[in-house]
Amino acid sequence: MCLALYIASDLKIPITAYNDRIPRFHVTELEKNDFLVKKQFCLPNVSYAGSNEGCGCGFFKDGLEGEELELAQENYYSLAHCVSALKFKGGKVALFACWEGDQGTMPKTREKLSVSELTSKAFEFKELAYYEIV
């Protein structure tokens, strides 16, 4: 089972397709089975945020070392760049992390998170967690 990460904003979220040949962070439109996640947000625009793994599993850092940890951290930096661009334009941004299949399940935790905390090497997404970016 994979981690699923969603980004929501009151602004249009830039879409970046996943490339199998050069795998990296990407943002895609919601697929049919993802639409349940919209109820997690009060913001109108919701997209899927994937990692270099294709899914959200590239955001896991626990137990990683060396190059694998650097790749995971790069996913966070790229996500932070996307979030920062929306915030810079005056947008509101929120994130929701869950296991695939749990898109409609209410969050267990709700947190406020700054962009600098998002890029902290100590930060890792929790499951069923809603993050308001401040």
Secondary structure, DSSP 8 states (H G I E B T S, - for coil): --EEEEEEESS----B---SSS---EEE---GGGGGGGGG-SSSEEEEEE-TTSSGGGG--TT--HHHHHHHHHHHHHHHHHHHHHHHTT--EEEEEEETT-TTS--SEEEEE-HHHHT-TT----TTEEEEE-
